[in-house]
Amino acid sequence: MQPRSVTRTSERRAKAVPTAGFTLLELLVVLFVIAVMSGLAVMQLGSRDRDRQLETEAMRLQHMLELARNEAVLTATEWGLELDAESYRFLRLDAETRRWEPLESRPWSTHELPAGIRTRLAIEDRSRGPDALGSTDGGPRPGLLILSSGELTPFSLDLTPDWDSSGWRLSSDGFGDVAAERAPS
């Protein structure tokens, strides 16, 4: 009889001890998935910050152009915007010497764009462009005129990022306000 009771007891033990919990491999897989998802979330947040920075730069330039337009009208002087791929600055035409003078005081001094943002200017009407005033020297020359009459050179200015996102476009027909909008992808 003893062998029989031993068998029953071992059968009971086998039935009473269920396998519970996770294996080490299962835990490692879950941790790996969590790490990948966290990394993707962090990258998305960084991209949003850069997009917000791009929008801020577009809005800043739009407001600066409108402010420069108002200053040109109030002071009865001709202004200009000099652009390169990574920065811009405002110039004022000296009426006596017919030379463009860079403005060094804030907010008009050279503004460096954040890394990864580039500019591209397209002038729509060359007859109303910088050559219309005929500066006499080889000094700085604006790419965009802001006249004392309140007119601007008709333009389209793209701010494009080097990351995967659509840029911003500033534009004016020369008479209306400067418009800023997301550029088509």
ChimeraX attribute file (.defattr): number of C-alpha atoms within 10 A of each C-alpha:
attribute: neighborCount
match mode: 1-to-1
recipient: residues
	/A:1	5
	/A:2	6
	/A:3	8
	/A:4	8
	/A:5	10
	/A:6	11
	/A:7	11
	/A:8	11
	/A:9	12
	/A:10	11
	/A:11	11
	/A:12	11
	/A:13	11
	/A:14	10
	/A:15	9
	/A:16	9
	/A:17	8
	/A:18	8
	/A:19	6
	/A:20	6
	/A:21	7
	/A:22	8
	/A:23	8
	/A:24	8
	/A:25	9
	/A:26	11
	/A:27	10
	/A:28	11
	/A:29	11
	/A:30	10
	/A:31	12
	/A:32	12
	/A:33	11
	/A:34	12
	/A:35	12
	/A:36	10
	/A:37	12
	/A:38	12
	/A:39	11
	/A:40	12
	/A:41	12
	/A:42	11
	/A:43	12
	/A:44	12
	/A:45	11
	/A:46	12
	/A:47	15
	/A:48	13
	/A:49	12
	/A:50	19
	/A:51	18
	/A:52	12
	/A:53	15
	/A:54	23
	/A:55	18
	/A:56	12
	/A:57	17
	/A:58	23
	/A:59	17
	/A:60	11
	/A:61	18
	/A:62	19
	/A:63	16
	/A:64	16
	/A:65	21
	/A:66	16
	/A:67	12
	/A:68	24
	/A:69	25
	/A:70	17
	/A:71	18
	/A:72	21
	/A:73	18
	/A:74	12
	/A:75	9
	/A:76	13
	/A:77	17
	/A:78	23
	/A:79	27
	/A:80	29
	/A:81	20
	/A:82	17
	/A:83	20
	/A:84	13
	/A:85	14
	/A:86	16
	/A:87	15
	/A:88	20
	/A:89	19
	/A:90	26
	/A:91	27
	/A:92	22
	/A:93	20
	/A:94	14
	/A:95	10
	/A:96	6
	/A:97	11
	/A:98	14
	/A:99	19
	/A:100	23
	/A:101	17
	/A:102	22
	/A:103	15
	/A:104	12
	/A:105	8
	/A:106	8
	/A:107	11
	/A:108	16
	/A:109	14
	/A:110	18
	/A:111	15
	/A:112	13
	/A:113	17
	/A:114	14
	/A:115	10
	/A:116	12
	/A:117	21
	/A:118	17
	/A:119	19
	/A:120	14
	/A:121	18
	/A:122	13
	/A:123	17
	/A:124	15
	/A:125	12
	/A:126	12
	/A:127	11
	/A:128	18
	/A:129	20
	/A:130	19
	/A:131	14
	/A:132	10
	/A:133	14
	/A:134	9
	/A:135	17
	/A:136	10
	/A:137	11
	/A:138	8
	/A:139	11
	/A:140	14
	/A:141	22
	/A:142	23
	/A:143	19
	/A:144	25
	/A:145	28
	/A:146	29
	/A:147	24
	/A:148	19
	/A:149	15
	/A:150	20
	/A:151	19
	/A:152	25
	/A:153	24
	/A:154	21
	/A:155	22
	/A:156	18
	/A:157	19
	/A:158	22
	/A:159	24
	/A:160	20
	/A:161	19
	/A:162	11
	/A:163	12
	/A:164	10
	/A:165	15
	/A:166	16
	/A:167	23
	/A:168	22
	/A:169	21
	/A:170	21
	/A:171	21
	/A:172	18
	/A:173	16
	/A:174	19
	/A:175	12
	/A:176	12
	/A:177	17
	/A:178	21
	/A:179	15
	/A:180	20
	/A:181	14
	/A:182	14
	/A:183	14
	/A:184	8
	/A:185	8
